[in-house]
Amino acid sequence: MSKTANINIRIEPSVKQSAEDLFGSFGISVTDAINIFLRTSIMEGGFPFIIKQPQYNTETLAAMEEARRISRDPNAPSYSSMEDLKKALLQD
């Protein structure tokens, strides 16, 4: 048997359980899955999948900026209930 080294990681219990359930359905352990990930990363010279920031189109970026602007505006209308919001929308 070849030598092994231990790696200790901290994860949320629910993540651990979900991973055990997922990899168990493939007939492998979390340890096996981590070994596959590490070996594939080494073979590919990096992550075996693309890691990137989400890309948004111009319209979405504009809507996000508008939401930020409105949230900082102390004069922007606010509503204490959905009913108040509906009334304001119907008045316009």
C-alpha atoms as one frame of an Amber mdcrd trajectory, in Angstrom:
protein
   0.000   0.000   0.000   1.323   3.459  -0.878   1.876   6.103   1.765  -0.860
   8.643   2.357  -1.030  12.087   3.937  -3.941  13.555   5.837  -5.670  16.814
   4.960  -8.057  18.315   7.496 -10.716  20.708   6.239 -13.569  22.551   7.909
 -16.936  22.549   6.174 -20.527  23.022   7.218 -22.143  19.771   8.382 -24.891
  20.087   5.764 -22.293  20.418   2.984 -20.487  17.324   4.271 -23.721  15.336
   4.351 -24.759  16.484   0.875 -21.325  15.554  -0.495 -21.459  12.133   1.178
 -24.915  11.531  -0.281 -23.884  12.690  -3.756 -20.631  10.764  -3.993 -22.171
   7.747  -2.282 -24.681   7.586  -5.130 -21.668   7.119  -7.443 -20.246   4.436
  -5.169 -17.305   6.524  -3.955 -16.415   8.294  -0.724 -15.738  11.980  -0.199
 -12.055  11.029   0.155 -12.183   9.328  -3.261 -13.879  12.396  -4.762 -11.252
  14.738  -3.302  -8.480  12.495  -4.663 -10.109  12.591  -8.109 -10.369  16.393
  -7.905  -6.724  16.806  -6.845  -5.336  14.386  -9.449  -7.406  15.981 -12.219
  -6.267  19.457 -11.115  -2.644  18.321 -11.284  -3.116  16.741 -14.730  -4.809
  19.866 -16.101  -2.480  22.313 -14.377  -5.320  24.091 -12.584  -8.930  23.752
 -11.646 -10.691  21.102 -13.739 -13.552  23.541 -14.317 -13.916  27.228 -15.109
 -14.011  29.654 -12.191 -15.205  33.103 -13.134 -17.210  36.044 -11.947 -20.778
  36.141 -13.238 -21.172  38.225 -16.377 -24.187  40.475 -16.689 -25.564  42.179
 -19.774 -25.814  45.972 -20.011 -29.490  46.060 -19.049 -28.918  43.975 -15.918
 -25.913  46.093 -14.882 -28.001  49.259 -15.302 -30.821  47.779 -13.200 -28.355
  46.780 -10.475 -26.872  50.290 -10.413 -30.356  51.821 -10.262 -31.224  49.577
  -7.308 -28.030  50.650  -5.507 -28.794  54.319  -6.197 -32.375  54.001  -4.942
 -31.274  52.143  -1.810 -28.922  55.035  -0.922 -31.494  57.758  -1.645 -33.138
  58.927   1.591 -35.907  60.590  -0.468 -36.865  57.422  -2.341 -40.383  56.283
  -1.481 -40.679  53.348   0.879 -43.655  51.238   1.851 -44.487  49.443   5.064
 -46.661  46.831   3.400 -47.336  45.241   0.050 -50.796  46.790   0.140 -49.269
  50.296   0.379 -46.994  49.522  -2.561 -49.917  48.283  -4.667 -51.913  51.442
  -3.898 -48.976  53.647  -4.904 -48.510  51.738  -8.152 -52.194  52.020  -9.040
 -52.172  55.793  -8.402 -49.494  56.383 -11.041
